[in-house]
Amino acid sequence: MIWHLRSAIRDGTESLYLSVRSLLEKYRWIGYLYAVFAWLSFLMLLYSLFAIQESRTMLLQYAWSTYVLLQFWVLCRSKTITWRAYSLFVLAGIVGVVPFTAFTVNSFHTVFGGTPDSTWSVAVLTPILEELWKLLPLGAFLLFSRRGSALSLSDYALIGAASGAGFQLMEEMTRRWITSSSMYGQTLLGGKVIHWDIWSLFTGQFEESYNPTLLMVGHPVHTALIALGCGFAMRLRKVRYAAWAVPLVLLLWAILNHMAWNGQGRLPDWVFTIHGWTGSGYWTKPFFLLLLVIALVYDYWGLNRVRGKLPAIPKEGFLNPLSEWWRITDALLTDRGRFVYWMDFYRERRKLGFLFLYGNEEAKSREEEVHSRVNEILRAVTGAALLLLLLVAGAALLPAASPPVEGSCFSCMFDSLQNWWDRLAWYEQLGLVLGALALAMLFVGFWPALGIAMTLASIAGSGHEIAAYIRDPRKLLTPANALSVAVGVVLSRIPFGRAVGWMARKAGAYAGRLFQRLFRRMPKPDVPRPHGSQPKPPHTRGEGPEPEPNKPNDGNGPVPPKKSYQEVEIVDKAGKPVGEFDEIDLERKIFYEDKTAKGLDRVNPRTGRPTQTPQQFTDKQLYEKTRNRIENLKEAAATRATANGSKEVPSLDEIRSIREFTFRLDGDTPELRAAAENSLNRLRQEYPDYTFNILFGGKP
């Protein structure tokens, strides 16, 4: 019954989604209207930060919650979910869990009496309902998602942390709004009880400053702990229902901590005695960290079990989080062109590994979507640049459209803006940038948000330049100035671009050369690469007399030496073709096979999904066809030329001695690389005496 209901709800939701998407494709002006509305809303939000005290309070609390989320994000190294999905679970905690908790508490009091400030409600009912309902986003995801069976243990922790962080964000934001800033988190007898500290791990815990006797960690830690327990129960489901004792015990522990904190001075002593046996709340965070370390070891142990099926980097040994973290950090500092690629590659490889390990048939049949963060950055940067361009153009037209008024000077506003910005200390500027970053992440992903924050900082720091162009827009008309402004805008929109430029000006020639090296266009990443060398495919055709077409070469007559042969066909004893090689290089002893990935993005209009996944494509084009080619080569009787191929062909004995295949694929995406490497690994296992390589982005 539950599964039928689940399928009906999911199918209905997908049908509605496809209908809305087709409607948006048909009426594109809706998307443009939404973009205008989004930018206007963002501008209104920026205005409210200066005009409304509550907006600044909201920004402060959102910055702290984002800081906690980033700590979880960095520690959960085996994650497979994206930051966008992570943010959606935070949103689910805000707009789903909080209202539902309030509704159930009020409904309970309506039926059974009492008020929300009653002891039994504050210390018993509320902790139970809050800790339970914060798990609803995780339960909904496991029930309705197709890849719910293939999550890593880190994913469980992240989903729980995100839901708890969203709940705590609303709770603390409300607390800040209804109390003055000086009295927030303060009690008369306990002193400071809510601690937000940048040097604390998972900040936002509750503990009295005067004579502390117990502690309660923040909502993200409790929910992450219980969700991680659910993940272990899923891994241990072979022991059936006994495995669910793990999350049940953790849930009861979290409820006990919550009850002890809310019921101080109200609950009987035996509750605090039991609470003392469990560490009085001080053991919760260390135990969660211990459980997270065990989860990481278990996750990577599982990934290494299927390492042969996963795309590998040359000379990469045991899969581990430290080497992945080092490579990503190194790319961030030295080659940012590869940074996003490395993050996507490792995440998609882990996702593929967990599909092999734990995915059910439904999960394995689902195409894994790869969200390109580069496109998100470009959209955000384009929008910010367009906003700045409209601002400057409007400022240039204002003096001509309106009569001068004494004291009015639009360009002076930018001069004043930079003067104000320059008077700020470095830590104040950093705080404003981080606040803008946290605010923007409410609407977009991390990297677009970083681009928006750096854009705002660059506008504030370039006020004199903007004012100069407003006063004399003709400066933009000269080619030299236009080019310099365009380059300056582009570099200032790149995260850390202005910081690196400042270092170049301060440090001299050496920093200037470093700046040019960081921002030059880099070649495409060369990973994952198959083992072995990848020689360049020859493109020369041999010369010589033209034999009769389609005449088989049985190997009796000598063939003049040539470097390569095009479209060589093999036939059986009856002269029936059983296979064809696109190119044969006798000098290097290589078969070249050309494959095209065009059409992979073609969408089936009936289902709204691609007609085939990259894995299905590579299994058919690389694995199955090559396997048939090798087997048919063993049974073939002769070779012969084709109408469009070389007029001379090598003998059957000559090509049977070749033991290397190189595939030339015109596509190049992370998911296509991963799928191709999976298919090649299957060939390597079945034919260990052959070598299989692949060139991405080459012929045909």
WORA-V101937 format. One record per residue. OMEGA is omega in whole degrees, -180 to 180 (* if undefined). Layout:
# WORA-V101937
OMEGA, OMEGA
This chain:
# WORA-V101937
-179, -177, 175, 178, 178, -180, -180, 180, -178, 179, 177, 178, 179, 178, 178, 179, 180, 178, 179, -180, 177, 178, 179, 177, -180, -180, -175, -179, 177, 178, 178, 179, 178, 179, 178, 179, -179, -180, 177, 178, 179, 178, 177, 178, 177, 178, -178, 178, 178, -171, -172, -179, -177, 178, 177, 175, 178, -180, 180, -179, 179, 177, 178, 179, 178, 178, 177, 179, 178, 178, 176, -177, -179, -175, -178, -170, -178, -177, 175, 179, -180, 177, 179, 177, 176, 180, 179, 177, 173, 179, 178, 176, -178, -172, -179, -173, -177, 179, -178, 177, 179, -180, -178, 179, 180, 178, 179, 179, 178, -177, -172, 179, -178, 180, -179, 180, 175, -177, -178, 178, -178, -170, -177, -174, -176, 178, -179, -177, -179, -178, 178, -173, 176, 178, -178, 178, 177, 179, 179, 180, 179, -177, -171, -176, 179, -180, 180, -180, -174, 177, 171, 177, 176, 178, 178, -180, -179, 180, 177, 179, -179, 179, 179, 179, 176, 178, -179, 177, -180, -179, -178, 177, 177, 179, 179, -178, -174, 176, 178, -177, -179, -178, -178, 177, -178, 171, -175, -176, -176, -177, 179, -176, 178, -171, 173, -173, -177, -179, -179, 174, -177, -178, -177, 180, -177, 179, 179, 179, -180, 176, -179, 179, 179, -178, 172, 178, -180, -180, 180, -178, 179, -177, 177, 179, -180, 180, 177, 174, 175, 178, 177, 178, 177, 179, -177, -174, 176, 177, 176, -168, -179, -179, -177, 172, -180, 179, 179, 178, 179, 177, 179, 178, 179, 178, 179, 177, -178, 180, -179, -180, -179, -174, 179, -179, -178, -176, 179, -174, -176, 176, -179, 174, 177, 179, 176, 177, -179, 175, 180, 178, -177, 180, -172, -178, 177, 180, 177, 179, 177, 179, 179, 177, 177, 180, 179, 178, -180, -179, -177, 173, 177, 179, 179, 175, 180, -177, -180, 180, -175, 176, -175, 175, 178, 178, 177, -179, -178, 179, -179, -176, -176, 180, 177, 179, -179, -179, 179, 179, 179, 178, 179, -175, -172, -174, -174, 176, 180, -173, -179, -180, -179, 180, 180, -178, -179, -180, -179, 177, 176, 179, 179, 179, -180, 172, 177, -173, -168, -174, 173, -177, 180, -180, -177, 180, -177, 177, 180, -178, 177, -180, -178, 179, 177, 178, 178, 179, -179, 179, -180, -179, 179, 178, 179, 179, 178, 178, 180, -180, 178, 179, -180, 180, 178, 178, 180, -178, -177, -179, -179, -176, -176, 179, -179, 178, -177, 179, -180, -179, -177, 180, 179, 178, 179, 175, 179, 179, 180, 177, 177, -180, -179, 179, -179, 173, -176, -179, 176, 175, 179, 179, 178, 179, 179, 177, 177, 177, -180, 180, -178, -180, 174, -175, -176, 178, -174, -174, 172, 178, 177, 177, 179, -180, 180, 177, 179, 178, -180, 177, 179, -179, -180, -177, -179, 180, 179, 179, 180, 180, 175, -180, -179, -178, -179, 177, 180, -175, 179, -178, -177, -180, 179, 180, -179, 178, 180, 179, 179, 179, -179, -178, -179, 179, 179, 179, -179, -178, -180, 178, 179, 177, 177, 178, 180, 179, -176, -172, 175, -171, -177, 178, 177, 177, 177, 178, -180, -179, -179, -171, 176, -179, -177, 175, -179, 180, -178, 179, -6, 178, 174, -180, 180, -179, 180, -178, 178, -178, 178, -178, -178, 177, -180, 178, 179, -180, -178, 176, 179, -178, 177, 177, -176, 174, -175, 176, -178, -177, 179, 179, 179, -177, 176, 180, -176, 180, -176, 172, 179, -177, 173, -175, 177, -177, 180, -178, 180, -179, 180, 179, 180, 177, -178, 179, 179, 177, -179, -178, 179, 180, -177, 166, 175, 179, -179, -180, 177, 179, 179, -179, 179, -179, 179, -174, 174, -176, -178, -178, -177, -179, 178, -178, 177, 180, 175, -180, 177, 179, -177, 177, -179, -173, -177, -173, -173, -177, 179, 178, 177, -180, -180, 180, 179, 178, 179, -176, -176, -179, -177, 173, 177, -179, 176, -175, -177, -177, 178, -179, 175, 180, 177, -180, -180, 180, -179, -177, 177, 179, -179, -177, -179, 175, 172, -179, 178, -174, -175, 177, 179, 174, -180, -179, 178, 176, -179, -180, 180, -180, 176, -180, 179, 178, 177, 177, -180, 178, -178, -178, -176, 179, 177, 174, -178, 178, 179, 176, -180, 177, -180, 176, 14, *
